[in-house]
Each structure stands twice: as C-alpha cells, then as structure tokens.
Amino acid sequence: MSRLVDVPQLRLALNQIDSSVGDLAANAEAIVRWTRHSAEQGAHLVAFPEMALTGYPVEDLALRSSFVEASRAALTALAARLADEGFGDLPVVVGYLDRSENAEPKFGRPAGAPQDAAAVLHGGRVALTFAKHHLPNYGVFDEFRYFLPGDTLPVVRLHGVDVALAICEDLWQDGGRVPAARTARAGLLLSINASPYEREKDDTRLELVRKRAQEAGCTTAYVAMIGGQDELVFDGDTIVVDRDGEVIARAPQFEEGCVILDLDLPTAAADAPEGVVDDGLLIERLILSEDPLPAYEPTRPGGHGERLDDDEEVYSALVVGLRAYVTKNGFRSVLIGLSGGIDSALVASIACDAVGAENVYGISMPSKYSSDHSKGDAAELARRTGLNFRTVPIEPMFDAYMGSLGLTGLAEENLQSRLRGTLLMAVSNQEGHIVLAPGNKSELAVGYSTLYGDSVGAYGPIKDVYKTSVFRLAEWRNRAAQARGQVPPIPENSIVKPPSAELRPGQVDSDSLPDYPVLDAILELYVDRDRGADEIVAAGFDRELVVKTLRMVDTAEYKRRQYPPGTKISAKGFGKDRRLPITNRWRERA
C-alpha cells in the first residue's frame, strides 16, 4: 500500500495463537510472550484471538461462576504483568470470559450472565471491555445458552486513529457493529475471532471480510485462532483488507505466528458521532492518544501466506486436530489396529505426522479370514512410516469364544471385530497409549461398524471424512511425500484393493453397501444438506437405493452416539452439528 502524505500511521500486530481451554496461566504466558515479540517489532496496537485467555469454546464452563471469576482475575493480573514487563504503553486487545455487571436474573438467560468478551489492556489496567454483540446459535455454536450479548460499539482512539472493535460473529451476521463502525466514522475495524475450520471455509471467510470492510467503509483486520479443541480445529487465516476489499495481508493456515503490518489510516473525525447508533449500540470511546505518530518509513507491508490446496488443507486439519487432542489431554502415544486397509493406513499416516512415528503403535490382528496381502500391507505401512509394529493373531481367542458360544452369521463376524477392540483396549490400559478409531463418515452414516469392536477408541481422526475423500487424501499424502523425495507412507495396494472388513471369506464392502461414490453422494445430500428422499431421487438417484440408504442412516443413530469424538472438517459433522433423537419413528419416504 503506497504511503500517503499527512495520514496517521499504525503498526498493527495480529497474533494468531493456540490457546488451551481452562489453562489460564499458560494462555496468559503465551499472550505475554507474543506481546513481547510484537513490541520488539515496533507494534503500536496488539491483538489476540477471541477468548485467547480462556481458550475457546468453553461450553458449560461459562456457567460456572468460579471459572468466570478466575478469567476476570487473570485478565487483571495480565494487564499488570504487561505493564511490569515494560509494555504498559502498548494497547493489547485480548479475548476472555466475563459477566454482565447489570443483567437481572431472568428465566431463559444463562446463569451468572456470562459474556464472550474482550478487553483493551493499557497502562497496567483493564482500560475498556466489551462483549460479543451477535451470538451464533447454529451448527456447533450454542451461544444463546452460554452468553448475554454486548450492547456497545467500542472505539479506541490511538495515535489519531479511531479503531472500532468487534468479536467474530459480529462480522458473520448482518447489521450491528459493522454498519455502526461506518456511522462512527472509524478508520479501522478490528475483529478478534475463533472461527472453526470447515472445508473450503477460507474462501467464504475471505469474501466475508472483503464485504464487511466495504460495508464498514474502513480497513478491516480479522485476527484468528489456530490449534484444536476436542472436535474443532482452528486454521488461523488472519486477514487484513482495505476499505475497498483488497487484501493487504493474509497469514498462513495452521501456523502460529504474528502478522506485523504498517497501515496508513484516516485521521479521527473531530465531530465523530456519539450516543446510540446502528442496532441500538452505544458508542463507548477510549481515548489513548489524540495526536498521530511522527511520520516514519513503513517497513512492514504485510504479506500473503501460501495457500493450501483443498486436499492439503483437509489433511492439515486432521493432523492438527489429532495433535491437539493428544497433547492437550496429556497423552504421549497412540495405538491403532492395522488391517492393511485404506482407513487404518490413512489414520496411521495422520498419526505419524501429528505426534511422530516413534509415538505411534500399530497392531496387526489377523484372523483365519485375513488375506496374506492385508497382513503384508499392514507390515509394509509400518516399514514405510517407521511406526512401532507387532502382530497378535486373534484366532486362538476366537476359537475359545466359539467353543463356548457357538455363534453363527453376523454374530460370528462381529465377534472378530470385538475381540480386536478388546485387545486394543487391553494394550492401551497396559502401555498407556490412547486408541484411535479408524471409522470414516460413510461407515458411521450407515452404521457399517461394530459397537465395541472397530468403534472402540478415544478419538476418531477421520470420523468426518467420507470414504471417497479417504482415498483422495491417501493419494495426496503419497504424492506429497514423493514431491519431497520421501517414501510414500501408504502402500499402493491399500489404496487400490477393494475395501473389505474380511470377517468372512471373500467379503467386500460392496456386498452390503452401494459403491462409495454413489453412497457418498447420497449421504452428502441427506446428512450434510438435510435434503429429503424426494429431493435426492429428483437429483437422479435410484428410488429404492435412496430409501434403503436413508433407512440405514436413520437406524444407526444409536451407534453414532457411542462413537468417540473426532476432527470436524465439514459444515455438518456427526455430533454437535447434527442432533437427532435415537428413538425416532420418522422415516423418509420417496
């Protein structure tokens, strides 16, 4: 951006960092560390993501008064600490959990009146606080359950520039702080965010920020969180655009870091409005410095982080999600049942990338129906990745059960899967690894899994990945390895052979399920888009196949409820996104 004459300047530091829910001390330490880095780069204004001090989302911790008060106390201590370390003159915007001071108890309001809030820390004190105005209540968000909305438009005058402040959903919904920022004649709109990752959301996010900048009539900075929390992944993607929507700076995805950039911004209006503006928001001003800085030569033009292609983006999200779950819950190693098939191979590859092959343990558990190539493919995967590998045949255990129970048919098939699940959990207890469940979204959707068998585990890394995407991600990972001169981790045979549970002679998945490209297309319409049977048939699918598939989905809800959490990468993953009753007599008919 070219330098303008006699225009106020600001050097902005946008810190896209990873916070851990509930770890106030560690999160505060990270904020101090990155503020120090920002100060060393000559920043004039420093910002951190939504609820960076508490982690996000805090869910029902928001309703626990002890946690709210701990957050407020940690914020006050953080302000004093920043001043003690010499950063008292540097305003820092940080998200935290607060409560409304004046809300009356009322039926339907969350207990304790908690708020998703942010503060401007300056001069060793909490100089300004405000709460998120728009509360999301869709998908994974339940913020009407947890928070009261804010009703102010905070505007900070810094070095002659008016900076309007917002929190995440304030940009995603129409109205509110965006048009209010224009009415207040702000020179910069700064929004702090914890926006969960979804496939292709980065494109939607960019267009959103561009649109809001044009609506606000000013440069707009969107600072985002990275890392993972349970099923959610945060990809960062901090963005700054000018008032016309042109990108000034954009941070890389899935990388912790600080975007430093120099901005030329409009001088604060001498007759800037006061009082109540758009959407009933009351302008609340904090005057820190009226006079612009002495002119300086801008040396931080921003920059554009390299964008990931779609498959690399999804794969990166799966790695980050698993790594966060393992490390933030205090585990060191993971355990996987290796069948030689594509699902366990992809999970193993993700695990090796997430926590290191030395911390990944694989067990091949062949039965009398296991093919030689499946046993060989599992061993080859271990050789290629360097993970820890052993073989424990289940046939003696199977024979002992059969001698006592005399099972047949499906019960006999499922016994094999349950023996493997029991074996994995026993090794987990003995050696301290957490078990990873290898099920994919296609299988979970139609109930093609065995309770207490292949569904056992603490985390399901590909729970939200359709089978067709499993193949595509495996192929991408191998290509990426080849491009780096490395050995592709996944054996080619695991990719090209027909998928099979190998629980009876000659079994393949297509004996029970439609071909995966057809199945996944139907599931995407029904599960992800909530299309009815008639609409799916009208889209060109066979009526009988649609009715059969939807029936399988509907009757498998009880299985999905018992499946472990797993990384969410779609707009509608199983769990918080899609909540259906287990006991349910409604059936779609076409």
Secondary structure, DSSP 8 states (H G I E B T S, - for coil): ----TT--EEEEEEEE----TT-HHHHHHHHHHHHHHHHHTT-SEEE--TTTTT-S--GGGGG-HHHHHHHHHHHHHHHHHHIIIIITTS-EEEEEEEE-SS----TTS-TT-EEEEEEEEETTEEEEEEE-SS---STT--HHHH-----EEEEEEETTEEEEEEETHHHHSSSTHHHHHHHTT-SEEEEE---B--TTHHHHHHHHHHHHHHHHTSEEEEE--EEEETTEEEEB--EEE-TTS-EEEE--BT--EEEEEEEE-----TT---SB-GGG-EEEEEES--S---------B-EE-----HHHHHHHHHHHHHHHHHHHTT---EEEE--SSHHHHHHHHHHHHHH-GGGEEEEE---TT--HHHHHHHHHHHHHH--EEEE---HHHHHHHHHHH---HHHHHHHHHHHHHHHHHHHHHHH--EEB----HHHHHHT-S-TTTTT-SSB-TTTT--HHHHHHHHHHHHHHHHHTT---SS-HHHHHS-----SSTT--GGGTS--HHHHHHHHIIIIIT---HHHHHHTT--HHHHHHHHHHHHHTHHHHHTS------SSS-BTTTB---SS-------
